Amino acid sequence: MASVEYLIKQFLTPNRKHLDLSNQNLGDKGAVQLAKSKSLKRLTRLSLPNNNIGDEGATAIANSENLKGLTDLDLYGNVIGDDGVKAIASSPTMAKLRKLSLFGNLVEDEGAIAIAESETLSKLKHLFLTSNRVRKKGLESLKQHQSRTRLCRLYIDDLEDFLYQEDVEDDEDEPSSWEELEAQSQKTGTDDSDD
């Protein structure tokens, strides 16, 4: 990987408002260096897909004074979990975000709820959170949030794609132990031989 400052010089647009460092394998170390760069103070759109960035890197980006002008943050295909998402959801420097892409990370219910309940992300209009580990509690929280805020586009996995244990009715004929299964199979074997 080239130095972060070199990559910034290579890929920062002439107006210094957009930076796309997709597929550069920055990792947390590179994201921390990126967050410290003073040449990003005018940045409004930052794209960091597929860079192996985790919670440490996401937290550094979220808390960077140099990135407080961001309106569009793309962290698609990284390894960010709940801690990194909570940092984004609670950081005053992320208050201008209108679009946040966390597609294909490791976000679970806790992170989704942090976004849904965030007072900082009041301007967020587009949220991409599909292909994460968010389940029923987090998805419901996000849907409730969408109905009471300005969030126009919410991209999440469909609740119906998941089968929840509490939604499954117990089948009385289903064996609940190994012994019951053996007894049921012996009974079935005996019933078959009577024919």
GIDA-V758484 format. One record per pair of residues at least 12 apart in sequence whose ideal C-beta (glycine too) atoms are under 7 Angstrom apart, sorted by the first residue. I is the first residue (numbers start at 1). GAP is how many residues later the second one is. Records with the same first field share a line. If there is no record, write none. Layout:
I: GAP + GAP
This chain:
1: 23 + 24 + 25 + 29
4: 26 + 29 + 30 + 33
5: 32
7: 14 + 17
8: 29 + 31
12: 27
16: 26 + 27
17: 25 + 26 + 27 + 28
18: 27
19: 21 + 24 + 27
20: 27
21: 26 + 27 + 30
22: 25 + 27 + 28
23: 26 + 27
24: 27
25: 26 + 27
26: 22 + 25 + 27
27: 24 + 25 + 26 + 30
28: 25 + 26 + 28 + 29
31: 22 + 26 + 29 + 30
32: 24 + 25 + 28
35: 25 + 26 + 29 + 31 + 32
37: 29
38: 28
40: 26 + 27
41: 25
42: 27
43: 24 + 26 + 27
44: 25 + 26 + 27 + 28
45: 26 + 27
46: 21 + 24 + 27 + 28
47: 27
48: 26 + 27
49: 25 + 27 + 28
50: 27
51: 27
52: 26 + 27
53: 22 + 25 + 26 + 27
54: 25 + 26 + 30
55: 25 + 26 + 28 + 29
58: 17 + 22 + 26 + 29 + 30
59: 24 + 25 + 28
62: 25 + 26 + 29 + 31 + 32
63: 24 + 28 + 30
64: 29
65: 28
67: 26
68: 25
69: 27
70: 24 + 26 + 27
71: 25 + 26 + 27 + 28
72: 26 + 27
73: 24 + 27
74: 27
75: 26 + 27 + 30
76: 25 + 27 + 28
77: 27
78: 27
79: 26 + 27
80: 22 + 25 + 26 + 27
81: 25 + 26 + 30
82: 25 + 26 + 28 + 29
85: 17 + 22 + 26 + 29 + 30
86: 25 + 28
89: 25 + 26 + 29 + 31 + 32
90: 28 + 30
91: 29
92: 28
94: 26 + 27
95: 25 + 28
96: 27
97: 24 + 26 + 27
98: 25 + 26 + 27 + 28
99: 26 + 27
100: 24 + 27
101: 27
102: 26 + 27 + 30
103: 25 + 27 + 28
104: 27
105: 27
106: 26 + 27
107: 22 + 25 + 26 + 27
108: 25 + 26 + 30
109: 25 + 26 + 28 + 29
112: 17 + 22 + 26 + 27 + 29 + 30
113: 25 + 28
115: 12 + 27
116: 25 + 26 + 28 + 29
124: 27
125: 25 + 26 + 27 + 28
126: 26 + 27
127: 24 + 27 + 28
128: 27
129: 26 + 27
130: 25 + 26 + 27
134: 22 + 23
135: 27
136: 23 + 26 + 28
139: 17 + 18 + 20
142: 12 + 14
